[in-house]
C-alpha cells in the first residue's frame, strides 16, 4: 500500500515542477501571467512528427509566429486552436492545467530555437540588467 502512495507523490512532484523549454518548443505567455497561471510550453516537434504543417497552420489557423494567435481558454474549450484535438476524445482535455501550463512564470512568448539558447528573461529582469550594466564601460 505504501508503493502506490509513493508513486502518486512522485507523479505530483513531477507535474508541479516548471518544465524547461526544449529545442523547437514554443512558450506561449500572452495571457497566462495575467491569469495567475504558468506559461504554456507547446512541444512543437512532438506535434510536427505526427502531423503535417498544414493541419495546424492552415486547417486550424495557427499563425507562423510565436504569440501571433489570440489563444485563450474560452476558445480552446469552444474547439478552436488546441481545442480542435485537445477535447478529451482525440487528446487530453483541459481538466489538468499543468499538462500545458508548465513553463517558468514570467517567461515571455518565444520559440526556443537552439539547444544552446537560454530562454529570454522576463522584460522586467532585462530592464534591471540593463540598468546595472548601463554605467559600466
N, C-alpha and C positions, 0 to 999 in steps of 0.2 A: 504493500500500500504506500510505502514511502517513495518508491520509484516513480509512480505517476505524478505525485506532488512535486518531486524534484524536476521532472521533465516539464511540467506545466510552468514552474518558476523560471526555468531556463528559457523556455519559449517566450514568456512575457518579457524577460530581461532583454532578449534579442530584439523583439519587436519595438520596445520602448526606446532603444538607443538610436540616435540620429544616424542615418546612413550617409557615408561619404559618396559623392557622385563619382562615377567611373567614366572612362572614355566613351564619348558619344551620348552620355546621359544629358537630359535637358532638365535644369532646375527651373521650376515654374513658381514664381512668387509674386504674381500680380495682385492677389488679394489675401494670401494666407496670413502674412504678418498682421494685417489689419483685423483679421477674424480671430486672432489668437491661436492660429494653427501653425505647424511647421510647414515649410515649403514642400511642394510636390517634387519628387525625383522621378522623372519619367525615363525608363530604360529604353531609349530609342532603338539600340541594336537588338535587344531582346525581341522587340516587336518587328524590326526590319527583317530578321531572318525568317519570320513566319509569314509576313505579308509583303506584297509589292508596295512601292511608294504610293501608287495610285489609290490604294484602299483608303489610306488616311488623308492624304493631301489633296486628292480630287473628290473621291466619293464622300468623305466626311467633312471636308472643308478646312482642314488644318493648314495654316499658312506655313511657308518655309522660313519662318523667323521665330526664334525663341521669344515668347511673350507677345507674339503677333495676334493671338486669339484672345478674345474676352471670355475665357472659360470660367465658369463658376459652378457651384454645386447644383443650383437650380437647373441649369442647362444640362448637366450630366444626368441628373435624376429624370429629366424630360427626354433622355435618349440622344442628346446631342453630344458631339465630340467624343470623349472617352465613354460616355454612357451608351453609345451605339453597341459596344461589346460588353462593357462592364455593367451588366444589368442583372446579374445573378443567374443567367441562363448560359451565355457564351463564356463569360469570365466572371470573377467575383463581383459582387455589388458594392454599394457604398457603406455598408454597415461597419466595417473595420477601417477607420480613418487612417491608422498607422501604416496600412499597406501602401498607400500613396503618399501621404503626408509624413515623409520620413527624413526630410532634409534638415540641415542645421538652421536654426532660426536666424532670420535676418540675412540669409544668403540671397543676393539678387538673382533675378531671372537671367539665365545664361546657358550656353551649351558648353559642356566640359569637352574640350577639343583635343586634349593631349594627356598622355599618362604622366607627363612632367608638369603640366599646368596645375597651379593651385587655383582653386575657385576664387574669383574676385571677392574681396572683402565687402562687407556692407558699406553703403555710401558714408555713413557716419564714421566708421572706422577709417575709411580712406581720407576723409576730411581731417580727422585728428592726426593721422600720419603725415599729411601734407603740412599741417601747421607745425608739427615737431621738426620737420626737415627744412622748412622754409628759411630759417635763419642760418643754416649750415652752408659753407661754400661747396 
